[in-house]
Structure formats: C-alpha cells, structure tokens
C-alpha cells in the first residue's frame, strides 16, 4: 500500500493509505480460484442431501404401506401404478411434498395385493435420470446407475 499524495495535515503525515488496482485484482483472482474449488464440493453435498431426502421418503412410503396392509389386508394400490403424489399422500396418510418445486417424483407400482415397489425419480438437476426403488421385500432403497 502506498501513502495517499497530499496527506500531510499541518506538518504531520497522515497514516491514510490507498489500495492499488493490482492489489484489488489479485484479491479478486484469489477469491475466484477459491470459489471455483468450493463449488463442485457444494454441488456434491447438495446432491447427497437430495438422495437422502428420496431414501427417507421411500422408507416412509414403505412404512405406510405396511400399515395399509395391516388395516386392509393388501398393499396399496392393489394393482397398477399410482403417480399422483396427492393420491399417494391421501391414501397412505403421508405428507410428501407435492408442490411444483419438489425435487422428486414418487410412484407406487403393484402387480397384486401382496406386493408393491415404491419409486423416487429425480426431476431436475445434474442427476435428473436418478431413480431409487424400494420393493416391499427389502429395507434400503436401491439406486439406478444415474444416481450419485
């Protein structure tokens, strides 16, 4: 840093200093490099959080399906595929996010009264082809090859 010209006041030197444009550019470049290094890590953490959300929701669906089986003697929907999140919420007593900003599309497929498979498919982002499935026979959702 250099002293500002004309900074003398009544015979004393004022300690006011300025910053050169070169110093500002160096700081901006360093901040840019640090941001470039941090951004991929941030995106990876974000995707892991989205994946945890889908897995947790699928486990909630599976738990609600077990309750439905106890009350009705069969898994929901009995046969066919349900993709409407509002219908799934209402039928299984869930509160899965159903607004337009949700990150996952959920569906439940059943080939008979004694089985179901719940799916969570990523709607947006760099992993938009990612899909988790949770059949009634296992406890942990399994990802397809597009998932992180």
N, C-alpha and C positions, 0 to 999 in steps of 0.2 A: 504494500500500500504506500502511496506517495502522499506527502503533505499537500493540502489544497493551496494553490498560489494565493497570496494576499490574505493569509490567515493571521497576520500579525495585528494585535489589538494593543495600542498604547505601549509599544516596546516589548511586549511579551509574545511568545509564539503560542498560538492556539493549537491544541492537540487534535483538531479535526482532520480526518484523513478521508480520502476517497477510494473507490474501487475502480480498477481499470476494466475495460470491456473484455480484455483477455482473461482476467480472473473470473468474471461472470460466465464467460463461455466455458471455461474449464469446469466450473461447478455444474453447469447445465449438462455438460457431456458426462460427467461422473454420475449425476442423477439419472440420466438416460440409460447408461450402462447398467446401473443397479436395478432400475425398473425392468429392463429387458431380461435380466437374470431372474427376477422375482415373479414375473407374470406367468411363465409356464408352471411354476410351483403352485401359484394361486389357482390356476385353472384345474390342475390335477386334484387339489384339495376339494375344490368345488364339485368336481365330478364324483369323487369318492363320497361326498355328502349326499349328492343326488342318488347314488347307488344305495346308500344306507337307507334313505327315505323309501325307495321302492321295496327293498327287502323287508323293512319293518311293516309297510302297508300290506305286503303279501302275507306276512305272518299273521297280521290282524284279520285278513280275509280268511285264512285257514282256520283260525280260532273261531271266528264267527260261523264258518261252515260246520265245524264240529258241534257248536251249539244248535245250529239249524237241524243237523242230523238227529240230535237227541230229542228235539221238540217235534220233528216232522217225519222221522223215520227214513229220511233220504237227504242227500246233499242237494243244495241249490245249484242250478235251476232244474234238476231232474234230467233234462236232456237239452242239447243245443248250446248256443253261445250267447252270453249277455255282455254287451259292451257299454251300455248306458250306465255311467257312474251313479246317477241319481237313483236308478232302479236297484243297483247293487247296494247302495247305502240304505235305501228304504227296506229292501228285502232281508238284509243281514243285520240291520241295526247299526250300521257303521257311519262314520263321518269323514270319509275320504274327501280330499279336496276336489271340488268339482267345478271351479271357476276356469275361465279361459287361460289363466296364467299358470295352470298346473304343469308340471314337468313330465308327467307320466300318464299314459292311457292304460286303464285297467280293464280286463275282461276275465270272465269265468266260462270255461268250457266243460261240459259234462256229456258223457256218452251214455249215461244211465243213472239210476238213482243211487248207486253205490260208489260213484267216483266223481272227482272234479279235478281240474287243473286251473289255477289262477295265473294270469299273466300280467306283467307290467312292461309296457313298451315305451321307451324314451321318445318324447315328442319333438324336442328341439336340441340344439347344441351339437358339439363335435361328435357325440356318440348317439346320434338320432336313430341309429339302427339297433341300439342295445335293447335286449329284451330278457327279462328274468321270468322263469316259470317255477311254479310250486305245485307239483301234484299232491294229492291227498296222502300219498304213501311216504313222503319224506318231510323232514322238518326244516331244511335250509333251501332257500331259493337257489336255482342254478342259472348262471348267465349263458347267453349265446356268445359267439366269437367276437361280436362287435362291442362287447362291454369292456370297461377298463379293468 
